[in-house]
Amino acid sequence: MNQDSRTPASSALLLCCDEEIHDLAKYWLTAAGVKVVSAGNGKQAAKLVLDPKVEVLVLDCLPIYVPDLPDLHRLREGRRLSTVLIPRFNERPEAGVARISGIDVILERPLRREALLTALKLL
């Protein structure tokens, strides 16, 4: 995805099992003016991500491993939905697998504010 052609996101959905990553992302995004909604599991995320106002989905594991989460490619049809993956320290997903799963941006840990905000074009 060409980030230069995007406008900054105004609403994000967080589905992160890692509380530290969740809390950091929520704090930084909220401070940048992004409305943040959190989901506790795939079923809840599946319902929330259908809201057309949600423009970014932030995950800490590949969507193919999240039960009940719809196919991200189908969710994108006719709407703007970017996806950011912040994998766990011990996980190094192959870029190809991430792309096939619907991931636009993979961020490394430790998570840095600048990296997250740049991925969402907020800096």
DRENPA-3360 file (N, C-alpha, C; in nm, 2 decimals, always signed):
BEGIN
1 = MNQDSRTP = +0.08/-0.12/+0.00/+0.00/+0.00/+0.00/+0.09/+0.12/+0.00 ~ +0.06/+0.22/-0.08/+0.13/+0.34/-0.09/+0.08/+0.44/+0.02 ~ +0.16/+0.45/+0.12/+0.12/+0.53/+0.24/+0.11/+0.68/+0.20 ~ +0.18/+0.72/+0.10/+0.18/+0.86/+0.07/+0.05/+0.91/+0.01 ~ -0.03/+0.81/-0.05/-0.16/+0.85/-0.11/-0.27/+0.84/+0.00 ~ -0.24/+0.81/+0.12/-0.35/+0.79/+0.22/-0.36/+0.92/+0.30 ~ -0.48/+0.94/+0.35/-0.50/+1.05/+0.45/-0.49/+0.98/+0.59 ~ -0.46/+1.06/+0.69/-0.45/+1.00/+0.82/-0.58/+0.93/+0.87;
9 = ASSALLLC = -0.56/+0.82/+0.94/-0.68/+0.75/+0.99/-0.74/+0.83/+1.10 ~ -0.87/+0.81/+1.11/-0.95/+0.88/+1.22/-1.01/+0.78/+1.32 ~ -1.01/+0.65/+1.28/-1.06/+0.56/+1.37/-0.99/+0.42/+1.36 ~ -0.95/+0.36/+1.48/-0.88/+0.24/+1.48/-0.94/+0.14/+1.57 ~ -0.93/+0.01/+1.53/-0.97/-0.10/+1.62/-0.85/-0.18/+1.66 ~ -0.83/-0.19/+1.79/-0.72/-0.27/+1.85/-0.77/-0.41/+1.89 ~ -0.69/-0.51/+1.84/-0.72/-0.65/+1.88/-0.58/-0.70/+1.92 ~ -0.54/-0.67/+2.04/-0.40/-0.71/+2.09/-0.42/-0.78/+2.22;
17 = CDEEIHDL = -0.36/-0.90/+2.23/-0.36/-0.98/+2.35/-0.26/-0.93/+2.45 ~ -0.15/-0.87/+2.39/-0.04/-0.82/+2.48/-0.09/-0.68/+2.53 ~ -0.11/-0.68/+2.66/-0.17/-0.55/+2.72/-0.08/-0.43/+2.71 ~ +0.05/-0.46/+2.71/+0.15/-0.35/+2.70/+0.14/-0.28/+2.56 ~ +0.13/-0.36/+2.46/+0.12/-0.31/+2.32/-0.01/-0.25/+2.30 ~ -0.12/-0.31/+2.35/-0.25/-0.25/+2.35/-0.25/-0.11/+2.41 ~ -0.20/-0.10/+2.53/-0.21/+0.02/+2.61/-0.12/+0.13/+2.54 ~ +0.00/+0.10/+2.49/+0.08/+0.19/+2.42/+0.02/+0.24/+2.30;
25 = AKYWLTAA = -0.03/+0.15/+2.21/-0.10/+0.19/+2.09/-0.22/+0.28/+2.12 ~ -0.30/+0.24/+2.21/-0.42/+0.32/+2.24/-0.38/+0.46/+2.29 ~ -0.28/+0.47/+2.38/-0.24/+0.60/+2.43/-0.19/+0.69/+2.31 ~ -0.09/+0.63/+2.23/-0.03/+0.71/+2.12/-0.13/+0.75/+2.02 ~ -0.22/+0.66/+1.98/-0.32/+0.69/+1.88/-0.43/+0.79/+1.93 ~ -0.47/+0.77/+2.05/-0.56/+0.87/+2.11/-0.50/+1.01/+2.12 ~ -0.38/+1.01/+2.16/-0.31/+1.14/+2.17/-0.29/+1.21/+2.03 ~ -0.29/+1.13/+1.93/-0.28/+1.18/+1.79/-0.41/+1.21/+1.73;
33 = GVKVVSAG = -0.52/+1.20/+1.81/-0.65/+1.23/+1.76/-0.73/+1.12/+1.69 ~ -0.68/+1.00/+1.71/-0.75/+0.89/+1.65/-0.85/+0.83/+1.75 ~ -0.98/+0.80/+1.71/-1.07/+0.74/+1.79/-1.03/+0.59/+1.80 ~ -1.02/+0.54/+1.92/-0.97/+0.40/+1.93/-1.08/+0.32/+2.00 ~ -1.11/+0.20/+1.94/-1.20/+0.10/+2.00/-1.12/-0.02/+2.02 ~ -1.15/-0.09/+2.13/-1.07/-0.22/+2.16/-1.17/-0.34/+2.15 ~ -1.11/-0.45/+2.10/-1.19/-0.57/+2.10/-1.11/-0.67/+2.19 ~ -1.18/-0.75/+2.26/-1.12/-0.85/+2.35/-1.09/-0.98/+2.29;
41 = NGKQAAKL = -1.16/-1.01/+2.17/-1.15/-1.14/+2.10/-1.19/-1.12/+1.96 ~ -1.17/-1.23/+1.88/-1.20/-1.23/+1.74/-1.35/-1.21/+1.71 ~ -1.43/-1.26/+1.79/-1.58/-1.25/+1.77/-1.62/-1.10/+1.79 ~ -1.57/-1.04/+1.89/-1.60/-0.90/+1.92/-1.54/-0.81/+1.81 ~ -1.42/-0.84/+1.76/-1.35/-0.77/+1.66/-1.43/-0.78/+1.53 ~ -1.48/-0.90/+1.50/-1.56/-0.92/+1.38/-1.68/-0.83/+1.37 ~ -1.74/-0.81/+1.48/-1.86/-0.72/+1.48/-1.81/-0.57/+1.47 ~ -1.71/-0.53/+1.54/-1.67/-0.39/+1.54/-1.60/-0.35/+1.41;
49 = VLDPKVEV = -1.53/-0.44/+1.34/-1.46/-0.41/+1.22/-1.56/-0.38/+1.11 ~ -1.68/-0.42/+1.12/-1.78/-0.40/+1.01/-1.82/-0.25/+1.01 ~ -1.80/-0.18/+1.11/-1.83/-0.04/+1.12/-1.75/+0.03/+1.01 ~ -1.81/+0.10/+0.92/-1.73/+0.17/+0.81/-1.64/+0.28/+0.86 ~ -1.66/+0.32/+0.98/-1.58/+0.43/+1.04/-1.44/+0.38/+1.08 ~ -1.43/+0.24/+1.10/-1.30/+0.18/+1.14/-1.22/+0.18/+1.01 ~ -1.10/+0.25/+1.02/-1.01/+0.26/+0.90/-0.89/+0.18/+0.92 ~ -0.85/+0.15/+1.05/-0.73/+0.07/+1.08/-0.76/-0.04/+1.18;
57 = LVLDCLPI = -0.70/-0.16/+1.15/-0.71/-0.27/+1.24/-0.57/-0.30/+1.29 ~ -0.54/-0.29/+1.42/-0.41/-0.32/+1.47/-0.42/-0.45/+1.54 ~ -0.33/-0.55/+1.50/-0.33/-0.68/+1.56/-0.19/-0.72/+1.61 ~ -0.19/-0.81/+1.71/-0.05/-0.86/+1.75/-0.03/-1.01/+1.71 ~ -0.12/-1.06/+1.63/-0.10/-1.19/+1.57/-0.16/-1.19/+1.43 ~ -0.12/-1.28/+1.34/-0.17/-1.29/+1.21/-0.32/-1.31/+1.21 ~ -0.40/-1.25/+1.13/-0.55/-1.27/+1.13/-0.59/-1.41/+1.11 ~ -0.51/-1.49/+1.04/-0.55/-1.63/+1.01/-0.56/-1.71/+1.14;
65 = YVPDLPDL = -0.49/-1.66/+1.25/-0.49/-1.73/+1.38/-0.60/-1.67/+1.47 ~ -0.68/-1.58/+1.43/-0.78/-1.52/+1.52/-0.92/-1.58/+1.48 ~ -0.97/-1.67/+1.57/-1.10/-1.73/+1.54/-1.21/-1.62/+1.53 ~ -1.30/-1.64/+1.44/-1.41/-1.56/+1.41/-1.39/-1.43/+1.34 ~ -1.26/-1.40/+1.31/-1.23/-1.27/+1.24/-1.25/-1.30/+1.09 ~ -1.34/-1.22/+1.02/-1.36/-1.24/+0.88/-1.24/-1.22/+0.79 ~ -1.24/-1.27/+0.67/-1.13/-1.25/+0.58/-1.11/-1.10/+0.55 ~ -0.99/-1.05/+0.58/-0.96/-0.91/+0.57/-0.98/-0.85/+0.42;
73 = HRLREGRR = -0.95/-0.94/+0.33/-0.96/-0.90/+0.19/-1.11/-0.87/+0.15 ~ -1.20/-0.95/+0.20/-1.34/-0.92/+0.18/-1.39/-0.80/+0.26 ~ -1.34/-0.78/+0.37/-1.38/-0.66/+0.45/-1.34/-0.53/+0.38 ~ -1.23/-0.54/+0.30/-1.18/-0.42/+0.24/-1.26/-0.38/+0.12 ~ -1.34/-0.47/+0.06/-1.41/-0.44/-0.06/-1.50/-0.32/-0.04 ~ -1.47/-0.22/-0.12/-1.55/-0.10/-0.12/-1.53/+0.00/+0.00 ~ -1.42/-0.03/+0.07/-1.40/+0.06/+0.19/-1.25/+0.07/+0.22 ~ -1.22/+0.17/+0.30/-1.08/+0.19/+0.34/-1.06/+0.11/+0.47;
81 = LSTVLIPR = -0.97/+0.02/+0.47/-0.93/-0.06/+0.59/-0.79/-0.10/+0.58 ~ -0.70/-0.04/+0.66/-0.56/-0.07/+0.66/-0.54/-0.16/+0.78 ~ -0.43/-0.25/+0.77/-0.41/-0.34/+0.88/-0.26/-0.33/+0.92 ~ -0.24/-0.33/+1.05/-0.10/-0.32/+1.11/-0.08/-0.44/+1.20 ~ +0.03/-0.51/+1.18/+0.06/-0.62/+1.27/+0.18/-0.58/+1.35 ~ +0.17/-0.61/+1.48/+0.28/-0.59/+1.57/+0.30/-0.73/+1.64 ~ +0.38/-0.81/+1.57/+0.40/-0.95/+1.62/+0.47/-0.96/+1.75 ~ +0.44/-1.07/+1.82/+0.51/-1.09/+1.95/+0.66/-1.11/+1.92;
89 = FNERPEAG = +0.74/-1.09/+2.03/+0.88/-1.10/+2.02/+0.93/-1.23/+1.95 ~ +0.87/-1.34/+1.99/+0.91/-1.47/+1.94/+0.85/-1.51/+1.81 ~ +0.77/-1.42/+1.75/+0.71/-1.45/+1.62/+0.77/-1.36/+1.51 ~ +0.81/-1.42/+1.41/+0.86/-1.34/+1.29/+0.79/-1.39/+1.17 ~ +0.67/-1.34/+1.14/+0.59/-1.39/+1.03/+0.66/-1.35/+0.90 ~ +0.65/-1.44/+0.80/+0.71/-1.42/+0.67/+0.62/-1.31/+0.61 ~ +0.69/-1.21/+0.54/+0.62/-1.10/+0.48/+0.52/-1.15/+0.38 ~ +0.55/-1.25/+0.31/+0.45/-1.30/+0.21/+0.32/-1.36/+0.28;
97 = VARISGID = +0.34/-1.43/+0.39/+0.23/-1.48/+0.46/+0.14/-1.37/+0.52 ~ +0.21/-1.27/+0.57/+0.14/-1.15/+0.63/+0.06/-1.08/+0.52 ~ +0.12/-1.06/+0.40/+0.05/-0.99/+0.29/-0.07/-1.08/+0.25 ~ -0.05/-1.21/+0.23/-0.16/-1.29/+0.19/-0.28/-1.29/+0.30 ~ -0.24/-1.27/+0.42/-0.34/-1.27/+0.53/-0.41/-1.13/+0.54 ~ -0.36/-1.03/+0.46/-0.43/-0.90/+0.46/-0.36/-0.80/+0.54 ~ -0.23/-0.82/+0.58/-0.15/-0.72/+0.66/-0.09/-0.62/+0.56 ~ -0.10/-0.49/+0.59/-0.04/-0.39/+0.52/+0.10/-0.35/+0.57;
105 = VILERPLR = +0.11/-0.34/+0.70/+0.23/-0.30/+0.76/+0.27/-0.39/+0.88 ~ +0.40/-0.43/+0.89/+0.44/-0.51/+1.00/+0.54/-0.42/+1.08 ~ +0.51/-0.40/+1.21/+0.60/-0.32/+1.29/+0.68/-0.41/+1.39 ~ +0.80/-0.38/+1.41/+0.89/-0.46/+1.50/+0.87/-0.41/+1.64 ~ +0.90/-0.50/+1.73/+0.91/-0.47/+1.88/+1.05/-0.45/+1.91 ~ +1.08/-0.37/+2.01/+0.99/-0.29/+2.09/+0.92/-0.19/+2.00 ~ +0.79/-0.17/+2.03/+0.71/-0.08/+1.95/+0.75/+0.07/+1.98 ~ +0.77/+0.14/+1.87/+0.80/+0.28/+1.89/+0.69/+0.37/+1.84;
113 = REALLTAL = +0.67/+0.48/+1.91/+0.56/+0.57/+1.88/+0.57/+0.62/+1.73 ~ +0.69/+0.66/+1.69/+0.71/+0.71/+1.56/+0.67/+0.61/+1.45 ~ +0.71/+0.48/+1.47/+0.68/+0.38/+1.38/+0.53/+0.36/+1.36 ~ +0.46/+0.36/+1.47/+0.31/+0.34/+1.47/+0.25/+0.46/+1.40 ~ +0.28/+0.58/+1.44/+0.22/+0.69/+1.38/+0.25/+0.71/+1.24 ~ +0.37/+0.68/+1.20/+0.41/+0.69/+1.06/+0.33/+0.58/+0.98 ~ +0.31/+0.46/+1.03/+0.24/+0.36/+0.96/+0.09/+0.41/+0.93 ~ +0.04/+0.49/+1.02/-0.09/+0.54/+1.00/-0.09/+0.68/+0.94;
121 = KLL = +0.03/+0.73/+0.91/+0.05/+0.86/+0.85/+0.00/+0.97/+0.94 ~ +0.04/+0.97/+1.06/+0.00/+1.07/+1.16/+0.11/+1.16/+1.20 ~ +0.23/+1.14/+1.15/+0.34/+1.23/+1.18/+0.36/+1.33/+1.07;
% end
